[in-house]
């Protein structure tokens, strides 16, 4: 009889212990679920920020590549323009020399007929040749100036693109996508 009475007295304690254990387990389950949700949200946000950073990095790299391409194109166009101007100048000088030689030959032939008439022809031909040389030199100088101005303009555009890409990279680097106070708050929430 004494043992039966002792078992009856212990049963409410066991029930209370069971209820406390069940409540503690339920609270632990809720905390675990909440922590898992927050971790999943943080992981998703981190993935999003990482994807955005990768996209921005690719965009900046593309702008740098475009600026370098513009600069290379400017240098190439300048070299081509200078080469073309030199070729035209050389061609014009050769043509003027050819004309001068032809005129001199013609003058020599005319000298056999009449000295006065030949002298007049030589003077006229020499003036024409000089005018052709001067015109060719003026045209070549103009072509060089135009080519130089075009190359300088293209180089300035390339530099502007490069500067803008650099400013964009500095601007993106200075933006903190997850401020320290927000990270600390999330850390406190995880520990609470």
Backbone as ProteinMPNN parsed JSONL, in Angstrom:
{"seq_chain_A": "XXXXXXXXXXXXXXXXXXXXXXXXXXXXXXXXXXXXXXXXXXXXXXXXXXXXXXXXXXXXXXXXXXXXXXXXXXXXXXXXXXXXXXXXXXXXXXXXXXXXXXXXXXXXXXXXXXXXXXXXXXXXXXXXXXXXXXXXXXXXXXXXXXXXXXXXXXXXXXXXXXXXXXXXXXXXXXXXXXXXXXXXXXXXXXXX", "coords_chain_A": {"N_chain_A": [[0.844, -1.2, 0.0], [1.996, 1.201, 0.802], [3.862, 1.586, -1.254], [2.246, 1.929, -3.508], [0.971, 4.34, -2.891], [3.222, 6.052, -2.996], [3.899, 5.889, -5.74], [1.666, 7.071, -6.937], [2.009, 9.661, -6.027], [4.312, 10.444, -7.366], [3.591, 10.537, -10.046], [2.273, 13.029, -11.046], [4.547, 14.693, -11.074], [6.112, 13.525, -13.067], [4.444, 13.908, -15.235], [4.44, 16.716, -15.353], [7.14, 17.128, -15.899], [7.26, 15.905, -18.381], [5.561, 17.604, -19.854], [7.038, 19.991, -19.69], [9.358, 19.201, -21.024], [8.286, 18.687, -23.553], [7.371, 21.271, -24.233], [9.804, 22.616, -24.236], [11.063, 21.3, -26.344], [9.359, 21.999, -28.456], [9.755, 24.776, -28.5], [12.439, 24.817, -29.178], [12.276, 23.664, -31.713], [10.81, 25.666, -33.045], [12.616, 27.821, -32.885], [14.711, 26.708, -34.349], [13.508, 26.43, -36.892], [12.959, 29.129, -37.437], [15.559, 30.156, -37.481], [16.6, 28.707, -39.639], [15.007, 29.729, -41.705], [15.822, 32.435, -41.697], [18.534, 32.112, -42.299], [18.294, 31.012, -44.843], [17.091, 33.179, -46.164], [19.15, 35.076, -45.904], [21.124, 33.746, -47.369], [19.95, 33.722, -49.912], [19.796, 36.473, -50.391], [22.513, 37.07, -50.344], [23.339, 35.602, -52.58], [21.981, 37.022, -54.558], [23.195, 39.557, -54.338], [25.792, 38.814, -54.98], [25.462, 37.992, -57.634], [24.704, 40.44, -58.765], [27.027, 41.932, -58.309], [28.793, 40.486, -59.899], [27.642, 40.984, -62.4], [27.971, 43.781, -62.594], [30.74, 43.901, -62.525], [31.354, 42.612, -64.935], [30.17, 44.445, -66.684], [31.713, 46.763, -66.24], [34.199, 45.798, -67.038], [33.619, 45.404, -69.71], [33.263, 48.074, -70.524], [35.82, 49.075, -70.102], [37.207, 47.537, -71.978], [35.989, 48.468, -74.29], [36.803, 51.156, -74.27], [39.566, 50.819, -74.544], [39.584, 49.671, -77.056], [38.613, 51.791, -78.601], [40.719, 53.579, -78.285], [42.812, 52.179, -79.514], [41.761, 52.079, -82.083], [41.783, 54.801, -82.695], [44.534, 55.339, -82.737], [45.288, 53.672, -84.825], [43.808, 54.768, -86.965], [44.945, 57.29, -87.076], [47.583, 56.654, -87.794], [47.065, 55.473, -90.289], [45.991, 57.675, -91.619], [48.136, 59.478, -91.641], [49.942, 58.004, -93.136], [48.558, 57.847, -95.551], [48.461, 60.572, -96.196], [51.187, 61.109, -96.526], [51.705, 59.452, -98.688], [50.112, 60.633, -100.665], [51.339, 63.124, -100.797], [53.878, 62.428, -101.7], [53.184, 61.351, -104.162], [52.111, 63.627, -105.395], [54.36, 65.298, -105.484], [56.011, 63.767, -107.144], [54.488, 63.804, -109.431], [54.545, 66.554, -109.99], [57.258, 66.88, -110.49], [57.484, 65.295, -112.728], [55.875, 66.731, -114.491], [57.362, 69.062, -114.535], [59.703, 68.142, -115.733], [58.711, 67.325, -118.215], [57.843, 69.742, -119.175], [60.232, 71.127, -119.298], [61.563, 69.643, -121.265], [59.914, 70.136, -123.403], [60.325, 72.848, -123.621], [62.993, 72.894, -124.359], [62.827, 71.833, -126.923], [61.376, 73.834, -128.159], [63.222, 75.869, -128.05], [64.968, 75.367, -130.106], [63.67, 76.347, -132.29], [62.888, 79.041, -131.78], [64.424, 81.433, -129.866], [63.39, 83.516, -128.257], [60.674, 82.85, -128.063], [60.929, 80.346, -126.852], [62.06, 81.023, -124.376], [59.932, 82.394, -123.223], [58.049, 80.334, -123.027], [59.366, 78.594, -121.258], [59.465, 80.137, -118.935], [56.718, 80.417, -118.379], [55.991, 77.72, -118.063], [57.579, 76.978, -115.888], [56.464, 78.564, -113.906], [53.905, 77.407, -113.815], [54.556, 74.813, -112.946], [55.666, 75.356, -110.43], [53.419, 76.386, -109.2], [51.806, 74.092, -109.152], [53.332, 72.464, -107.46], [53.218, 73.973, -105.098], [50.471, 73.902, -104.666], [50.107, 71.157, -104.314], [51.619, 70.758, -101.989], [50.176, 72.354, -100.204], [47.723, 70.988, -100.181], [48.561, 68.525, -99.135], [49.408, 69.351, -96.592], [46.975, 70.234, -95.557], [45.559, 67.801, -95.496], [47.096, 66.414, -93.616], [46.589, 67.97, -91.324], [43.808, 67.596, -91.033], [43.704, 64.823, -90.626], [45.176, 64.64, -88.239], [43.531, 66.123, -86.501], [41.221, 64.543, -86.53], [42.186, 62.142, -85.438], [42.892, 63.072, -82.886], [40.405, 63.823, -81.876], [39.108, 61.336, -81.787], [40.751, 60.034, -79.954], [40.219, 61.602, -77.695], [37.537, 60.941, -77.263], [37.844, 58.23, -76.626], [39.318, 58.474, -74.258], [37.414, 59.764, -72.678], [35.438, 57.755, -72.466], [36.95, 55.876, -71.081], [37.477, 57.263, -68.688], [34.867, 57.561, -67.712], [34.137, 54.864, -67.296], [35.959, 54.263, -65.303], [35.103, 55.992, -63.244], [32.56, 54.886, -62.832], [33.247, 52.364, -61.829], [34.481, 53.125, -59.439], [32.298, 54.294, -58.154], [30.502, 52.112, -57.846], [32.044, 50.512, -56.22], [32.109, 51.953, -53.865], [29.565, 51.751, -52.859], [28.022, 50.077, -50.284], [26.474, 47.067, -50.245], [25.354, 45.74, -48.062], [25.058, 47.132, -45.205], [27.126, 47.548, -42.217], [25.744, 47.846, -39.815], [23.328, 46.66, -40.393], [24.139, 44.042, -40.82], [25.064, 43.45, -38.248], [22.684, 43.609, -36.824], [21.244, 41.468, -37.915], [22.905, 39.412, -37.091], [22.589, 39.556, -34.294], [19.89, 38.851, -34.143], [20.041, 36.206, -34.899], [21.366, 35.102, -32.729], [19.6, 35.514, -30.678]], "CA_chain_A": [[0.0, 0.0, 0.0], [2.867, 2.378, 0.839], [4.46, 1.765, -2.564], [1.207, 2.458, -4.4], [0.803, 5.755, -2.55], [4.395, 6.78, -3.496], [3.796, 5.967, -7.215], [0.638, 8.085, -7.249], [2.537, 11.002, -5.749], [5.337, 10.775, -8.376], [3.029, 10.656, -11.402], [2.138, 14.429, -11.495], [5.873, 15.241, -11.36], [6.506, 12.991, -14.366], [3.647, 14.592, -16.256], [4.952, 18.074, -15.503], [8.438, 17.036, -16.585], [6.981, 15.606, -19.798], [5.045, 18.812, -20.49], [8.151, 20.933, -19.834], [10.226, 18.694, -22.085], [7.591, 18.897, -24.831], [7.384, 22.707, -24.519], [11.179, 22.989, -24.595], [11.325, 20.773, -27.686], [8.594, 22.816, -29.403], [10.451, 26.065, -28.614], [13.674, 24.566, -29.928], [11.897, 23.469, -33.117], [10.446, 26.97, -33.606], [13.851, 28.59, -33.067], [15.466, 26.122, -35.461], [12.838, 26.801, -38.14], [13.178, 30.561, -37.666], [16.969, 30.327, -37.866], [16.767, 28.178, -41.003], [14.403, 30.695, -42.634], [16.694, 33.615, -41.798], [19.742, 31.721, -43.021], [17.925, 30.881, -46.259], [16.912, 34.534, -46.702], [20.475, 35.685, -46.042], [21.817, 33.09, -48.477], [19.359, 34.208, -51.16], [20.227, 37.861, -50.573], [23.931, 37.033, -50.706], [23.428, 35.159, -53.984], [21.539, 38.131, -55.411], [24.252, 40.565, -54.337], [26.935, 38.282, -55.729], [25.126, 38.048, -59.059], [24.754, 41.847, -59.176], [28.439, 42.326, -58.355], [29.373, 39.864, -61.097], [27.14, 41.701, -63.573], [28.636, 45.084, -62.636], [32.136, 43.687, -62.9], [31.373, 42.368, -66.373], [29.844, 45.689, -67.394], [32.879, 47.639, -66.161], [35.238, 45.217, -67.9], [33.229, 45.702, -71.09], [33.538, 49.491, -70.811], [37.271, 49.226, -70.239], [37.605, 46.958, -73.265], [35.526, 49.366, -75.356], [37.676, 52.33, -74.274], [40.848, 50.417, -75.128], [39.367, 49.472, -78.489], [38.53, 53.118, -79.213], [42.057, 54.162, -78.323], [43.558, 51.482, -80.56], [41.216, 52.521, -83.368], [42.261, 56.164, -82.938], [45.941, 55.261, -83.135], [45.355, 53.065, -86.161], [43.31, 55.73, -87.951], [45.947, 58.354, -87.214], [48.696, 56.114, -88.584], [46.598, 55.321, -91.673], [45.828, 59.006, -92.212], [49.473, 60.017, -91.9], [50.512, 57.24, -94.247], [47.871, 58.269, -96.782], [48.897, 61.931, -96.511], [52.553, 61.02, -97.049], [51.634, 58.853, -100.024], [49.593, 61.651, -101.591], [52.365, 64.153, -100.974], [54.919, 61.863, -102.562], [52.626, 61.241, -105.513], [51.992, 64.972, -105.954], [55.705, 65.772, -105.806], [56.474, 63.031, -108.32], [53.751, 64.333, -110.595], [55.053, 67.885, -110.318], [58.57, 66.703, -111.104], [57.259, 64.794, -114.083], [55.406, 67.857, -115.29], [58.474, 69.986, -114.723], [60.606, 67.542, -116.725], [58.059, 67.382, -119.527], [57.839, 71.138, -119.614], [61.607, 71.478, -119.666], [61.843, 69.017, -122.566], [59.165, 70.895, -124.424], [60.995, 74.143, -123.776], [64.217, 72.676, -125.137], [62.437, 71.682, -128.33], [60.966, 75.14, -128.677], [64.417, 76.697, -128.166], [65.574, 75.141, -131.422], [62.929, 77.135, -133.277], [62.966, 80.485, -131.531], [64.932, 81.654, -128.517], [62.459, 84.347, -127.502], [59.445, 82.086, -127.775], [61.292, 79.289, -125.907], [62.22, 81.61, -123.043], [58.589, 82.669, -122.701], [57.424, 79.058, -122.669], [60.03, 78.076, -120.057], [59.012, 80.922, -117.78], [55.327, 80.04, -118.094], [55.947, 76.335, -117.567], [58.157, 76.949, -114.543], [55.444, 79.097, -112.986], [52.852, 76.391, -113.65], [55.078, 73.73, -112.117], [55.757, 75.847, -109.045], [52.046, 76.478, -108.661], [51.371, 72.726, -108.874], [54.032, 72.009, -106.252], [52.652, 74.694, -103.951], [49.118, 73.388, -104.44], [50.235, 69.803, -103.751], [52.084, 70.882, -100.608], [49.054, 72.879, -99.411], [46.753, 69.905, -100.015], [49.125, 67.542, -98.2], [49.366, 69.937, -95.247], [45.571, 70.205, -95.107], [45.231, 66.414, -95.18], [47.73, 66.067, -92.337], [45.858, 68.66, -90.238], [42.507, 66.93, -90.849], [43.957, 63.515, -90.028], [45.582, 64.838, -86.844], [42.352, 66.547, -85.724], [40.338, 63.386, -86.407], [42.791, 61.215, -84.476], [42.8, 63.673, -81.548], [39.006, 63.738, -81.441], [38.828, 59.942, -81.435], [41.465, 59.75, -78.705], [39.491, 62.266, -76.598], [36.355, 60.123, -76.987], [38.299, 57.023, -75.932], [39.675, 58.855, -72.889], [36.166, 60.056, -71.953], [34.838, 56.463, -72.129], [37.75, 55.238, -70.048], [37.232, 57.988, -67.426], [33.518, 57.244, -67.22], [34.186, 53.504, -66.779], [36.683, 54.308, -64.039], [34.205, 56.607, -62.263], [31.504, 53.911, -62.533], [33.802, 51.331, -60.961], [34.663, 53.718, -58.102], [30.978, 54.51, -57.568], [29.961, 50.823, -57.443], [32.849, 49.976, -55.123], [31.821, 52.687, -52.631], [28.216, 51.409, -52.377], [28.027, 48.857, -49.488], [25.136, 46.501, -50.404], [24.835, 45.254, -46.796], [25.77, 47.929, -44.197], [27.583, 46.803, -41.046], [24.691, 47.862, -38.784], [22.311, 45.669, -40.768], [24.713, 42.718, -40.569], [25.087, 43.239, -36.798], [21.301, 43.349, -36.381], [20.884, 40.098, -38.288], [23.666, 38.52, -36.224], [21.93, 39.546, -32.984], [18.643, 38.097, -34.277], [20.367, 34.791, -34.94], [21.774, 34.643, -31.394], [18.531, 35.704, -29.669]], "C_chain_A": [[0.871, 1.239, 0.0], [3.507, 2.642, -0.498], [3.468, 2.339, -3.555], [1.014, 3.926, -4.154], [1.976, 6.573, -3.082], [4.349, 6.919, -5.009], [2.777, 6.993, -7.632], [1.178, 9.483, -7.02], [3.557, 11.417, -6.799], [4.755, 11.017, -9.747], [2.809, 12.097, -11.833], [3.499, 15.062, -11.828], [6.341, 14.774, -12.735], [5.733, 13.677, -15.495], [4.148, 16.007, -16.48], [6.293, 18.082, -16.242], [8.24, 16.76, -18.073], [6.478, 16.831, -20.532], [6.158, 19.835, -20.702], [9.092, 20.512, -20.954], [9.592, 18.922, -23.461], [7.611, 20.377, -25.226], [8.777, 23.158, -24.946], [11.517, 22.515, -26.002], [10.604, 21.606, -28.755], [9.271, 24.166, -29.612], [11.733, 25.904, -29.424], [13.373, 24.389, -31.413], [11.553, 24.799, -33.777], [11.699, 27.818, -33.859], [14.672, 28.056, -34.242], [14.835, 26.495, -36.805], [13.056, 28.274, -38.475], [14.609, 30.826, -38.137], [17.2, 29.835, -39.285], [16.176, 29.129, -42.041], [15.316, 31.906, -42.827], [17.979, 33.298, -42.555], [19.452, 31.595, -44.512], [17.738, 32.256, -46.899], [18.259, 35.225, -46.914], [21.248, 35.066, -47.21], [21.268, 33.57, -49.816], [19.786, 35.641, -51.445], [21.695, 37.937, -50.971], [24.112, 36.605, -52.155], [23.032, 36.277, -54.931], [22.621, 39.204, -55.501], [25.472, 40.092, -55.111], [26.676, 38.334, -57.229], [25.194, 39.482, -59.573], [26.2, 42.336, -59.284], [29.129, 41.741, -59.584], [28.931, 40.594, -62.351], [27.838, 43.05, -63.721], [30.102, 44.944, -63.039], [32.262, 43.425, -64.403], [31.102, 43.624, -67.181], [31.047, 46.643, -67.404], [34.001, 47.117, -67.054], [34.917, 45.482, -69.367], [33.512, 47.147, -71.465], [35.034, 49.741, -70.964], [37.744, 48.691, -71.591], [37.199, 47.866, -74.416], [36.417, 50.604, -75.44], [39.032, 51.995, -74.888], [40.722, 50.219, -76.637], [39.283, 50.811, -79.218], [39.917, 53.758, -79.323], [42.895, 53.512, -79.419], [43.077, 51.914, -81.946], [41.703, 53.921, -83.711], [43.71, 56.15, -83.403], [46.07, 54.698, -84.542], [44.905, 54.05, -87.236], [44.307, 56.867, -88.164], [47.112, 57.88, -88.075], [48.292, 55.963, -90.051], [46.495, 56.679, -92.363], [47.185, 59.62, -92.546], [50.135, 59.307, -93.075], [49.887, 57.654, -95.578], [48.304, 59.674, -97.191], [50.311, 61.921, -97.101], [52.56, 60.447, -98.465], [51.141, 59.873, -101.05], [50.627, 62.739, -101.852], [53.462, 63.654, -101.916], [54.433, 61.761, -103.999], [52.534, 62.615, -106.177], [53.35, 65.53, -106.334], [56.259, 65.072, -107.049], [55.791, 63.543, -109.589], [54.262, 65.709, -110.996], [56.436, 67.809, -110.965], [58.442, 66.197, -112.535], [56.801, 65.919, -115.01], [56.533, 68.85, -115.567], [59.433, 69.456, -115.803], [60.009, 67.623, -118.122], [58.085, 68.809, -120.084], [59.23, 71.58, -120.056], [61.974, 70.89, -121.018], [61.152, 69.773, -123.697], [59.819, 72.24, -124.672], [62.266, 74.001, -124.599], [63.918, 72.52, -126.633], [62.059, 73.022, -128.95], [62.168, 76.066, -128.863], [65.102, 76.521, -129.527], [64.888, 75.957, -132.507], [63.081, 78.625, -133.053], [63.34, 80.702, -130.081], [63.957, 82.474, -127.696], [61.212, 83.567, -127.103], [59.741, 80.981, -126.755], [61.439, 79.842, -124.497], [60.873, 81.888, -122.406], [57.9, 81.39, -122.24], [58.039, 78.486, -121.391], [59.553, 78.804, -118.809], [57.597, 80.527, -117.376], [55.23, 78.645, -117.495], [56.5, 76.236, -116.158], [57.169, 77.483, -113.511], [54.326, 78.095, -112.742], [53.319, 75.261, -112.743], [55.171, 74.155, -110.654], [54.379, 75.941, -108.4], [51.515, 75.098, -108.32], [52.036, 72.183, -107.601], [53.443, 72.673, -105.01], [51.261, 74.169, -103.621], [49.172, 71.999, -103.808], [50.675, 69.866, -102.289], [50.973, 71.396, -99.697], [48.027, 71.79, -99.142], [47.264, 68.863, -99.018], [49.094, 68.07, -96.773], [47.95, 69.918, -94.679], [45.155, 68.797, -94.703], [45.856, 65.988, -93.85], [46.992, 66.702, -91.165], [44.529, 67.976, -89.953], [42.692, 65.576, -90.173], [44.333, 63.645, -88.557], [44.386, 65.238, -85.972], [41.405, 65.38, -85.507], [40.877, 62.401, -85.385], [42.687, 61.761, -83.054], [41.387, 63.598, -80.993], [38.655, 62.323, -81.008], [39.513, 59.562, -80.133], [40.746, 60.372, -77.506], [38.237, 61.473, -76.241], [36.74, 58.863, -76.22], [38.645, 57.334, -74.481], [38.422, 59.13, -72.053], [35.472, 58.756, -71.553], [35.605, 55.786, -71.003], [37.52, 55.911, -68.696], [35.885, 57.652, -66.848], [33.469, 55.838, -66.632], [34.892, 53.467, -65.438], [35.808, 54.895, -62.931], [33.091, 55.636, -61.87], [32.022, 52.837, -61.587], [34.015, 51.858, -59.555], [33.329, 53.9, -57.399], [30.385, 53.209, -57.066], [30.729, 50.243, -56.261], [32.52, 50.658, -53.805], [30.441, 52.378, -52.068], [28.28, 50.097, -51.629], [26.645, 48.236, -49.567], [24.537, 45.985, -49.117], [25.563, 45.968, -45.675], [26.08, 47.116, -42.962], [26.514, 46.762, -39.964], [23.631, 46.832, -39.1], [22.834, 44.263, -40.53], [24.726, 42.43, -39.071], [23.701, 42.92, -36.274], [20.875, 41.93, -36.711], [21.634, 39.087, -37.417], [23.053, 38.412, -34.849], [20.642, 38.734, -33.027], [18.919, 36.604, -34.281], [20.721, 34.253, -33.549], [20.668, 34.76, -30.363], [17.564, 34.535, -29.676]], "O_chain_A": [[0.571, 2.215, -0.687], [3.689, 3.802, -0.868], [3.844, 3.176, -4.375], [0.901, 4.699, -5.105], [1.767, 7.682, -3.574], [4.724, 7.97, -5.529], [3.002, 7.724, -8.597], [0.83, 10.404, -7.758], [3.674, 12.603, -7.106], [5.405, 11.672, -10.562], [3.154, 12.394, -12.976], [3.597, 15.871, -12.75], [6.912, 15.562, -13.489], [6.281, 13.984, -16.554], [4.275, 16.462, -17.617], [6.542, 18.932, -17.097], [8.952, 17.304, -18.917], [6.878, 17.097, -21.666], [6.229, 20.472, -21.753], [9.564, 21.341, -21.732], [10.274, 19.303, -24.412], [7.834, 20.712, -26.389], [8.934, 23.955, -25.87], [12.171, 23.226, -26.765], [11.16, 21.884, -29.817], [9.362, 24.655, -30.738], [12.067, 26.752, -30.251], [14.103, 24.889, -32.269], [11.942, 25.05, -34.917], [11.83, 28.451, -34.906], [15.246, 28.819, -35.021], [15.546, 26.836, -37.75], [13.302, 28.633, -39.627], [14.843, 31.607, -39.059], [17.917, 30.474, -40.055], [16.746, 29.324, -43.114], [15.557, 32.349, -43.95], [18.457, 34.106, -43.351], [20.254, 32.014, -45.346], [18.167, 32.483, -48.031], [18.494, 35.865, -47.939], [21.94, 35.768, -47.948], [22.032, 33.799, -50.753], [20.099, 35.992, -52.582], [22.084, 38.746, -51.814], [24.934, 37.17, -52.878], [23.655, 36.469, -55.975], [22.93, 39.701, -56.584], [26.112, 40.874, -55.814], [27.567, 38.68, -58.005], [25.678, 39.725, -60.678], [26.557, 43.055, -60.217], [29.94, 42.405, -60.23], [29.729, 40.807, -63.264], [28.248, 43.428, -64.819], [30.634, 45.759, -63.792], [33.162, 43.95, -65.059], [31.714, 43.85, -68.224], [31.364, 47.25, -68.427], [34.67, 47.89, -67.74], [35.811, 45.75, -70.169], [33.948, 47.429, -72.582], [35.467, 50.505, -71.826], [38.572, 49.308, -72.261], [37.937, 48.028, -75.388], [36.754, 51.057, -76.533], [39.585, 52.783, -75.656], [41.63, 50.554, -77.397], [39.815, 50.956, -80.318], [40.243, 54.394, -80.325], [43.599, 54.196, -80.162], [43.877, 52.092, -82.864], [42.004, 54.211, -84.869], [44.076, 56.856, -84.342], [46.861, 55.186, -85.349], [45.535, 54.16, -88.288], [44.491, 57.347, -89.283], [47.574, 58.594, -88.965], [49.071, 56.283, -90.949], [46.858, 56.826, -93.53], [47.359, 60.212, -93.611], [50.802, 59.932, -93.9], [50.574, 57.794, -96.59], [48.493, 59.949, -98.376], [50.594, 62.639, -98.06], [53.317, 60.894, -99.326], [51.674, 59.968, -102.155], [50.775, 63.216, -102.977], [53.907, 64.373, -102.81], [55.175, 62.049, -104.939], [52.835, 62.763, -107.361], [53.493, 66.162, -107.38], [56.894, 65.7, -107.897], [56.405, 63.691, -110.646], [54.4, 66.007, -112.183], [56.746, 68.578, -111.875], [59.182, 66.608, -113.429], [57.265, 66.047, -116.143], [56.651, 69.399, -116.662], [59.905, 70.203, -116.661], [60.7, 67.945, -119.089], [58.311, 69.042, -121.272], [59.391, 72.3, -121.041], [62.62, 71.552, -121.831], [61.712, 70.01, -124.767], [59.861, 72.716, -125.806], [62.587, 74.856, -125.425], [64.659, 73.01, -127.485], [62.377, 73.304, -130.106], [62.148, 76.945, -129.724], [65.744, 77.445, -130.026], [65.49, 76.225, -133.547], [63.361, 79.384, -133.98], [62.662, 80.218, -129.174], [63.72, 82.149, -126.533], [60.761, 83.622, -125.959], [58.911, 80.701, -125.89], [61.0, 79.216, -123.532], [60.678, 81.656, -121.213], [57.249, 81.365, -121.196], [57.325, 77.956, -120.54], [59.275, 78.195, -117.777], [57.306, 80.328, -116.196], [54.485, 78.415, -116.543], [55.966, 75.503, -115.325], [57.042, 76.951, -112.408], [53.851, 77.943, -111.616], [52.574, 74.803, -111.876], [54.799, 73.402, -109.754], [54.197, 75.622, -107.225], [50.841, 74.935, -107.303], [51.392, 71.533, -106.778], [53.201, 72.015, -103.998], [50.909, 74.008, -102.453], [48.403, 71.686, -102.899], [50.168, 69.121, -101.451], [50.833, 70.941, -98.562], [47.518, 71.668, -98.028], [46.515, 68.378, -98.17], [48.789, 67.324, -95.843], [47.738, 69.631, -93.501], [44.48, 68.612, -93.691], [45.226, 65.289, -93.056], [46.788, 66.061, -90.134], [44.153, 67.791, -88.796], [41.941, 65.218, -89.266], [43.874, 62.865, -87.723], [44.242, 64.758, -84.848], [40.842, 65.234, -84.422], [40.125, 61.882, -84.559], [42.424, 61.006, -82.118], [41.184, 63.346, -79.806], [37.989, 62.124, -79.993], [38.938, 58.857, -79.303], [40.665, 59.765, -76.438], [37.901, 61.339, -75.064], [36.051, 58.468, -75.279], [38.315, 56.564, -73.579], [38.365, 58.779, -70.875], [34.97, 58.646, -70.435], [35.016, 55.203, -70.093], [37.384, 55.233, -67.678], [35.752, 57.474, -65.637], [32.842, 55.622, -65.595], [34.486, 52.734, -64.537], [35.77, 54.37, -61.818], [32.718, 55.569, -60.699], [31.325, 52.44, -60.653], [33.77, 51.147, -58.581], [33.228, 53.689, -56.19], [29.817, 53.179, -55.975], [30.154, 49.57, -55.406], [32.628, 50.043, -52.744], [30.164, 52.707, -50.915], [28.564, 49.07, -52.245], [25.702, 48.804, -49.016], [23.322, 45.798, -49.051], [26.594, 45.477, -45.218], [25.408, 46.126, -42.672], [26.383, 45.758, -39.265], [23.087, 46.197, -38.196], [22.088, 43.385, -40.096], [24.437, 41.308, -38.654], [23.541, 42.074, -35.394], [20.23, 41.262, -35.903], [21.09, 38.046, -37.049], [22.989, 37.323, -34.279], [20.324, 38.015, -32.08], [18.139, 35.821, -33.74], [20.422, 33.104, -33.224], [20.769, 34.177, -29.284], [16.608, 34.52, -28.9]]}, "name": "protein", "num_of_chains": 1, "seq": "XXXXXXXXXXXXXXXXXXXXXXXXXXXXXXXXXXXXXXXXXXXXXXXXXXXXXXXXXXXXXXXXXXXXXXXXXXXXXXXXXXXXXXXXXXXXXXXXXXXXXXXXXXXXXXXXXXXXXXXXXXXXXXXXXXXXXXXXXXXXXXXXXXXXXXXXXXXXXXXXXXXXXXXXXXXXXXXXXXXXXXXXXXXXXXXX"}
